[in-house]
Amino acid sequence: MELLRPDSEVMEFLSKVTDYIIINLLTLLLSIPIITIGAAHTAKFYTAMKIARGEEPSAVKSYFKSFRENFSQVTGAWMIILAVGLVLAFDWYNVIYGRGMSMPFIGKAALGVLTFVVWSVAYCMFPFEARYKVTLKELFKASMVMALLNIPRMVLIFIVTFLPYLICAWYIQWGLAIWLLCTTVTLYYVSREFNKQLEMLNKEDKVNNESGDDEAC
């Protein structure tokens, strides 16, 4: 049958879906030690963005290649983000259960915005590290710029990232199937979005470099 040919559109689609499922499962497994979450998510985006660009890498080989190569730097960055996250979590605990319950609404709103910004910077950090080799300082600076310039897009990514977990909690008996489906669709969407953003960044860098060369001449 034509549909079952290895080079048919249906088989190529199923192959990509399978790759995304494998990537998500590997990320889930390698995130369990907590300290490896940064490297696991960087490897996830490294492989997923390559697939979204049509490069068709070996999902497992590409994943572990990125995991090994980026482990040292991205783990250091992740430890900083984790420390900030723990401070924010403690603040939220006080707001919900402790002395912070009497905090004015404006204070709670400010804490919510700060939490979202920190999450956005952390989220942008992984695909940026997956694509570029930069210093730790440059990584945080670029991730912050990318997050702040794309607030509406980050709100949408926040929703599609956490919505699957809410759906799984609501339909617990179908939790695994829902999680696999939703995270696969989410990873495909997010990978395409970050590919677009990073391609725009590449074009801007080329234009700036060409302008600099013209001025030098």
C-alpha positions in Angstrom: 0.0 0.0 0.0 1.2 3.5 -0.8 0.3 4.8 2.7 2.7 2.2 4.3 5.7 3.1 2.2 8.6 4.3 4.4 8.8 7.6 2.4 5.0 8.3 2.4 3.7 11.4 4.2 1.7 9.2 6.6 4.8 7.2 7.7 6.9 10.4 7.9 4.3 12.0 10.1 4.1 8.9 12.4 7.9 8.8 12.5 8.0 12.4 13.8 5.2 11.7 16.3 7.2 8.7 17.6 10.3 10.8 17.9 8.5 13.5 19.9 7.1 10.9 22.2 10.5 9.4 22.7 12.0 12.8 23.4 9.3 13.6 26.0 9.7 10.3 27.8 13.5 10.7 27.9 13.1 14.2 29.3 10.7 13.0 31.9 13.0 10.1 32.9 16.2 12.2 33.0 14.5 15.0 35.0 13.8 12.8 38.0 17.2 13.6 39.7 16.2 17.3 39.5 19.8 18.4 39.0 19.7 17.2 35.4 16.5 19.0 34.5 18.4 21.8 32.7 20.4 19.4 30.5 17.4 17.2 29.9 15.3 20.1 28.6 18.1 21.5 26.5 18.5 18.1 24.9 14.8 18.0 24.3 14.7 21.3 22.5 17.9 20.6 20.6 16.4 17.4 19.1 12.9 18.7 18.7 13.9 21.8 16.9 16.1 19.8 14.5 13.1 17.6 13.7 10.8 20.7 13.3 13.4 22.1 10.8 13.1 18.9 8.8 16.7 17.7 9.5 15.4 14.2 10.6 18.1 13.3 13.2 18.2 10.1 15.2 16.1 11.2 18.1 18.0 9.2 20.8 21.5 9.9 19.5 20.8 13.6 19.1 19.2 13.8 22.5 22.2 12.2 24.4 24.7 14.2 22.3 23.2 17.4 23.4 22.8 16.2 27.0 26.5 15.4 27.2 27.8 18.5 25.5 25.6 21.0 27.3 25.5 19.4 30.7 28.1 21.4 32.5 27.0 24.9 31.5 23.3 24.5 31.5 23.4 22.7 34.9 25.1 25.7 36.4 22.4 28.0 34.9 19.7 25.6 36.1 21.0 25.7 39.7 20.7 29.5 39.7 17.2 29.3 38.3 16.3 26.6 40.8 17.6 28.7 43.7 15.5 31.7 42.5 12.5 29.3 42.1 12.8 28.0 45.6 12.8 31.6 47.0 9.7 32.4 44.9 8.1 29.1 46.1 8.7 30.1 49.7 7.2 33.6 49.0 4.1 31.9 47.5 3.8 29.6 50.5 3.8 32.6 52.8 1.2 34.4 50.6 -1.1 31.4 50.7 -0.6 29.9 54.1 1.6 32.3 56.2 1.9 35.9 57.1 1.7 37.0 53.5 -2.0 36.2 53.4 -2.7 39.9 54.3 -0.5 41.1 51.4 -2.3 43.7 49.2 -3.5 42.5 45.8 -1.0 44.7 44.1 1.8 42.9 46.0 0.4 39.5 45.0 0.1 40.6 41.4 3.7 41.8 41.4 4.8 38.5 42.8 2.8 36.7 40.1 4.4 38.8 37.3 7.9 38.2 38.7 7.3 34.5 38.9 6.1 34.4 35.3 9.1 36.4 34.1 11.5 34.0 35.9 9.7 31.0 34.4 9.8 32.6 30.9 13.6 33.4 31.2 14.2 29.8 32.3 12.1 28.4 29.5 13.9 30.5 26.8 17.2 29.5 28.2 17.0 25.9 27.1 16.3 26.3 23.4 18.8 29.1 23.2 21.5 27.0 24.8 20.5 24.1 22.5 21.2 26.4 19.4 24.1 28.5 20.5 27.4 28.2 22.4 27.6 31.2 24.7 28.9 32.1 28.1 26.6 31.8 31.1 26.2 35.6 31.3 25.3 35.8 27.6 22.9 33.0 28.1 20.9 34.7 30.8 21.0 38.1 29.0 19.8 36.6 25.7 17.1 34.5 27.4 15.8 37.5 29.3 15.7 39.6 26.1 13.9 36.8 24.2 11.4 36.4 27.0 10.6 40.0 27.5 10.2 40.7 23.8 7.8 37.8 23.4 5.5 38.2 26.4 2.2 37.3 24.5 3.9 34.3 23.0 5.3 33.2 26.3 1.8 33.4 27.9 0.5 31.1 25.2 3.5 28.7 25.7 2.8 28.8 29.4 -0.8 27.7 28.8 0.0 24.9 26.4 2.8 23.7 28.7 0.8 23.3 31.9 -2.7 22.6 30.4 -1.9 18.9 29.8 -1.1 18.4 33.4 -4.4 20.0 34.5 -6.3 17.8 31.9 -4.5 14.7 33.2 -5.5 15.5 36.8 -9.1 15.9 35.7 -9.2 12.7 33.6 -6.8 10.6 35.7 -7.8 7.3 34.2 -6.6 8.5 30.8 -3.7 10.4 32.2 -0.8 8.8 30.4 -2.5 8.9 27.0 -3.6 12.5 27.4 -0.1 13.4 28.6 1.6 11.8 25.6 -0.8 13.4 23.1 -0.8 16.9 24.6 3.0 17.1 25.3 3.7 15.8 21.7 1.5 18.5 20.2 2.9 21.1 22.6 6.6 20.2 21.8 5.9 20.4 18.1 4.3 23.9 18.4 6.9 25.3 20.8 9.8 23.9 18.7 8.4 25.6 15.6 8.0 28.9 17.5 11.5 28.9 18.9 12.9 28.0 15.5 11.2 31.1 14.1 12.5 33.3 16.8 16.1 32.1 16.5 16.0 32.3 12.7 14.9 36.0 13.1 17.8 36.5 15.5 20.2 35.0 13.0 18.9 37.3 10.3 19.3 40.3 12.5 22.9 39.3 13.4 23.7 38.9 9.7 22.3 42.4 8.9 24.2 43.9 11.8 27.4 42.2 10.8 27.0 43.4 7.2 26.3 46.9 8.3 29.4 46.8 10.5 31.5 45.6 7.6 30.2 48.4 5.3 31.0 51.0 7.9 34.5 49.5 8.3 35.0 49.8 4.6 
